[in-house]
Amino acid sequence: MLRILIGDDHAVFRRGTKDVLQEHFAPLEVHEAKSGWEMVTLASQGKWDAFIMDVTMPGKSGTDLLEHIRSLHPSTPVLVYSMHSEESYAVRMIRSGASGYLNKSTGLDELVAAMRSILAGQEFINPAVARCLIERMRTKDSGQLHDALSNREFQILRMVAQGESLKQIALTLCVSANTVSTYRTRILQKLRLKTNAELTRYALEHALI
């Protein structure tokens, strides 16, 4: 029996994904997590055949969550299933260890195809993600300044853009406020911005939040 963990803070998407999986992959044991930390807790409990995770969830999320899951289960495939466009996140998530990236706007048949691929030990790269990968290979300058950010910088960019204070971010990441401030300064320099307002606008314009 397959054992799959779904991490998504939207109950409707968890329910829909679970229904599709149970229809096409029975017998199946599906567990659900509504936050990043809950997903980490469940992931640490026993063996899993696959993980499905959203990019943005309360608490731990994005590449930070993905890398934590991969550290617990290095050989278990992870499908990132997100509302964010491929252009915004796919390459970064795949570089961080995802077995595939799928936008939630795609059809359910593609979700089934993605799961069949990763459960068979293959990567799942659909045309939209392939275009992003090819574009990155063609030139080091992808035209997106945020591609030069480290995963931690990218995480803090999103948190600042969503209105979290340096103190809140520091508590979430278990680092000092001074460390977060240093990251913020570095992010602004790399994105050629000056204020948090400009940073938020940049994140919105590039569909990062």
ABEGO torsion letter per residue (X at the ends): XBBBBBBBABAAAAAAAAAAAAAAAOBBBBBBBABAAAAAAAAABEBBABBBBBABBBEBBEAAAAAAAAAABAABBBBBBBABBAAAAAAAAAAAGBABBBBAABBAAAAAAAAAAAAAGBBBBBAAAAAAAAAAAABABAGBAAAABBAAAAAAAAAAAAGBBAAAAAAAAGBBAAAAAAAAAAAAAAAGBABAAAAAAAAAAAGAX
